Amino acid sequence: MARKTAAVPPEPVDEKIVDVDVASEMETSFLEYAYSVIYARALPDARDGLKPVQRRILYMMSEMGLRPDRAHVKSSRVVGEVMGKLHPHGDAAIYDALVRLAQDFSLRLPLVDGHGNFGSLDDGPAAPRYTEARLAPPSMAMTAGLDEDVVDYEPNYDNKLTQPSVLPSAIPNLLVNGASGIAVGMATNMAPHNLVEVVAAAQHLLANPEATLEDVMRFVPGPDLPSGGKIVGLEGVRDAYRTGRGSFRTRATARVENITPRRKGIVVTELPYTVGPEKVVEKIADGVKSKKIQGVANVQDLTDREHGLRLVVEVKTGFDPDAVLEQLYRATPLEESFGINNVALVEGRPRTLGLLDLLRVWVDHRIAVVRRRSAFRLGKRKERLHLVEGLLLAIVDIDEVIQVIRSSDDAPAARERLQSVFDLSEPQANYILDLQLRRLTKFSRIELEKEKSDLEREIAELEEILGSQEVLHRVVSEEMGEVARTYGTPRRTVLLDSAGGTATSSASVSPAGRGRRAAPISLEIADSPTRVLLSATGLLARTTGEQADAEVERSGRRHAHDALRGDAPATTRGHVGLLTTAGRLHKVSVLDLPALPPTDGAPSLSGGIPVSELLALPAGEEVLAVVSLAPDAPTLALGTAQGVVKRVAAGDAPANKDEWDVVALKDGDRVVGAAAAGDEDELVFVSSDASLLHFAASAVRPQGRAAGGMAGIKLAPGARVVFFGVARAATRDLHTVVTVAGSTGQLPGVAGGSVKVTPYELYPGKGRATGGVRSHRFLKGEDELVLAWVGQGPARAVGSGGQPVELPADDNRRDGSGTPVAAPVAAVG
């Protein structure tokens, strides 16, 4: 039987109870929690535009070698590495941040290349074990230079590793991709923008530190949302750019189509930012059920991967589709409000920033990064030069070096003797002791001497960068331009000063309790004269019958927020042709174009619709001109980049075809301009080497559609045609020549360049297929014309967003130099 033992009492514990004031404890704890949320979770840094978890994801993926040219890896592996080494929070939060970085509908420039189901606007992503990820190409610009001491590092959560406090961020990520987050007592909600426009504004600010908000908005006219769509009303955008807070309305891209031979429908191809198609369909169904929405027969979501977003809303017979669309804008998420609240961390403190402040923070960050990188590279190259100089000394007296080493007792002794005999430093002596015998050849000495020369040149360049603020700023600006050229994409969102909608009629409603019915509305529209207008930024519209005749004389005058590229006479129920750079003519119905409201002056083209809503053109193909298809219309004259000219009867359209070729182009050639031309008119070419040629249109005989044209202008080697147009006989004395010079390879619409405006009458005519006369003398740094225009003045220039750009006064020197302009010119009309 086991013997029982007495229980030993526990050692007395010296307990101490501290009385704490509950209010004081709650205040301290809440402040610590608020500080953690604001600075370590919810708000982005204004320099790289990243929250801590996003920065840690990109840095860890870079350390893992998940570059764009490597294979994808499991998202779970990335989440595990980030959580285990840098981010002491749950895996769900890390994966959510990783998913958003990969969604092209959330970010204007995705930073993670996701493989698998990363979700949609209506559904969440798959679990991390089912998806894969790697860095997207833009992330390489975000992390480039981390190994060159360009940013400060800080300890991770357990002080065992270090992580960058901010990324080098060669991309203005905060403005380009926006941000959203809710902290304690504050929140942030920033809209995405176009990379090319933001970089152009940053370059302008770098060159002109005293630039105003109006100057910068010439480059950044408004947000550019990943989903495209339209921004209606820009006052809220201007308020946000000025104060950091404002709001604007985003509207879906929709058009009226014949979905059946007897029924019209509304086709939605782009939705407002963060709005999914399922949400829209649900809201329309609820509105129809509650009878808040009238005239809708059915809604179908035909979205697929091949054709993209496509919502089809069938309109009941007897309802005006335009009126139904306006009703949908009011009652569904087809029109949403976006509130801007630009709150970000600047030097560790939350601040509300306007556009100028956001640009300055990023520009200053890039200046600091380039300066630190240059200093790091300078130190490394000086160290290498020091070793190369010592090695060259050793190779010259290699026999004596070997004798000194062989006669030494050990390595330390050999090192000391080498230092004393050849006057070397300790690093040089160690480098010589580690020298391999194969480096003692004659060829190796030549390589060392070349390396020394290269190092001295690079050291001089780096010292120049560090010694001159002007050179430093030039390097920063060039790197910004390279980023824009590499990762920039065209604008997706159309900016409208106002709603710009067509006049609509509302359906009548019977008294409550007796049911609702659509009053019969006449869809017959009078076939009255009209003119179809094409703007410089690709918007199409038609004038009303009252405006048609007056618009012929006003076509050269100003249009709000845009410039007129071309126009053609038509009737309301007729058709016009849209000529593209591929030499194809597309027939479109005039009724599909919005009618501009009558005005006392020239109508505003901001109410037009983009060409992309009417035509699905291949990448790189764009519409150049609008053409009358009337049988009695003048012949269509067109010119190509390789100097070919052709006249063809545009009204001779093939039966039962909506598109057809009007010229047979050679490989690599493209149409650069087209317009109607009678025999009494003149045809005008302007080439990239600043040659201008004009000759009588009668010198070009009309040809059939299958013909390839004839020689129009003789081009110098390497030159191309940048403009082709027609000088009307009736208004030739009022014509103006505008030329914009730049450098080869510059991104269109980024650099301001030099501009010259000259009367057309100063240029003498020459025969067809000759070289023309010089029209522009280049300034230093310029080597070609990037843009030219000839037409009835006064000329009007616009930027990429349609914003006006002021042109210099007329210059009566035919071959004089241009005047530099601060804002980039995207088009002239």
Steps between C-alpha positions, in 0.01 A plus 500: 500500500645831395584732783322834495707819516389824646420780254761779490343844512597731208754773547339830592474738202573865545188639334454869435178664389531837324202729489458651152257771397268341241457819298876555478563137402232506231637825357856365486396169346276665242772744394747215456245307295418807289869568440554141386206509258591838351873448454536124458184386325246729335673800341749492211832680492483795262838409350436148370122494545510171692365387832744298717349164404516583128860617532597183685333282236686664211832501689473136603400391148802689370725324755348165395599572140143493367581722203273525194729264303479227767223246558204572724501354852217413736345804663512309830878497480514876457255553785700269725831676429350843562323393818796309642767761435343845475128531573386379843131478412259245362542332164154617384601866513820431305319299232232767462772760438677269254176441310429873464850560364419254220152623403499704179151631585624639834839643398579704189843333490495159678820422691451123536450254213236259624430156354164349588176638640582832663136600526276754330295801600221265604687195631798440726823321402580134536692379804876569496578131451325517161661818362851591393684830480816677393602863462353694209745701283414839662609358839856478371497880473355521852782291654794588270808615691423346840850348503661842445417670834228720347263478799527448874435159654326429830479190723217253458265412784753280687817697416653201318461632145478839331252637249488820292308784661393608150556365147700696239177525294601617154123500430274765661300217649276701732357709217502225238335225706322703765433369851220434745507431870322571826709594801393631841344842465607534137477324166650520153343453158713593200412464132730332244663707224679446170873430537603697189308809613631487859860459383462792259370716787786390725756584232344843455504558877862389517595749230272774637485479882271805518238344271137562596217252524362624167837428337506146637138431404591555137679165533263329748147611402332239719505141632538203266305209646590133435143428389492786249156661484438872519556767762216750484577845637853605586437761770531241777824376345642852502397541866676175589814603314499831682409394857536122506125446538223494242265273310402420145245285322602194300268381226485173309577488131175409324355529154167428334501211252253293301507171689221354287351621171206647691646593839768735621714441803760669717841331489733574792870429432667682792380546857592758765805428713444219759149419365440140390248380238307281743433801721367697203275215382362459853426872536325514162289197590405656835414829330278332241327293770430806714398695185763767561650415160278495191556386146734204573392165356800284594862515616770256387859471617694383194843565650773254399877486480512547123274805467529647850218672683164509318169570672198514269188682622201439271271804466126454469333611182372856529773624734780732396827310568679825587236581761526149645878534518473829689259325738752219555773753574287650775367179655784246468878481552552580130585840643684518832671767706866465595623699798867599500678529836875518439636406842850349508806486726760771444810473720304266725201728546156479332428793270231595251676572171404675179636407159802730524592363844471141383723568202758689707529220757565241228739724306701576816509128579637418156763773530611353833506146356709599197738701719554211743536252215759720330696535825494123552615431144770763530640333813495155338672622187767682697568183698527300179724761337730486801537121462548520122776760538681277751466199271641695205802590712550135585476384139765754390752360755354153525838327530595710801154447649541123473848520651369700797221251559723191466758640738240578768438261790122524496211701358506780761870550436447502124223756541722734706792469258277568196365811672847632579676407174229613255330764717166316495206517736387196699196430272727518194752265655228249595359517149842424348552206736165358385597551133461199269787420267276514193458875564869556415457483123550793265129495415409529866709815528315653205170413666612662826608818323161518321321437828699779663405739222132404528508539878655845478235606249216364716646664811510834318136460394387408851692789653333731249157370605580548869662837442231661285133528591416567136666176385337306785157630401566415136583139591187474715285642219649262240432201725140620547456519123642151455253360752211667315617362166539149643183464705270777376165419338239717325231675703189290563264745669326773303477837676185704450454855630126434525256217444504560126193284451249529223163656562260230614128472546344338807233232478164604635360317801136432578365602840605288797290193564398463136823349372779647295524497125729651243348778297561455127811694409587566139842360413493658155760774482491757222768441237640852532846626394773456759878486528698224666796627703819314598710647781875480542461261794276262307149615602213487249183708502249656265351845486129565510319616188507863615878491533594317183538795260660733753747231607658494152636848562582439868684170456836659570390679817553382855316209656497467877752249634602375154588595142328408176693251283248469218134516397274376224149593378225241542134458586361390834386162373793451264846352532859624503833320463781487754842452337768322705878485480469154342330652193157361587175693485236409762137600441318627810150629552468869582217416741751309717683826573389736778354831389673805642267750666450828309729784613562859400865424426678187385361181659698320769632162389525376860154349451623265227568130529837330448557320171568182699131487591406469132787300353703212642833582335816289537778632723694780332226587248320832545246716319647791303207663323124509460387475135176572318355195321263700280520399131575860399768555769846617389769235462684390812873585501729308734872489570719235664808502723715384208395795283229336285198708390166380366160637403200269511122544484387438860133496398559199274431260788464125444149367556409335833836571661571699815876530437732482200854589391558821307875456439740209466780577748853365477646306792579732790311795352202675658263784411587823685226733373197530275242758393260578216675670209374655176721570199535867600634412849862433598651192667753561778774270639723573802787259574689424820812678367296824478432501126163641381366428153170610346373454147170510312259215568435480128852352464368180662248312290225315689551123528294199600486357851752222428771735366808584704529870413798684357810686621402812693818632664863402463630407845860512623645175643351436843228765465126437515183701443356646822209691341288485188204728434309711251516878461160619383501737205229721651683560829864446402598853602387427857702179535768459765795263540579369850816293555611336827864390528645242737757223527500153346323244713338745742167392644219686314325750721770498773764754399391854423735553207518818292203620296484734200186651344546636146263628229448242226552758224875518583562153361545482122337210318695231315419207278379163617770248608752777583663574835322821599653788702628520856236606754679489838857548622582269791632621835769321701373158605239487221539286191151447357143624482277296728181677396378733227169646384383711207148642492276800530602709800503596771666174604421341836731259686394257772671260741435128536188560709352765268618792715602810299868581443589858413679539166761769428425799279533475121856489369557634148831312462428201280800296621551658843527320832207433729414640841529256796168430674466369853200272446515205259297525178311180417298630204421813299171587334 
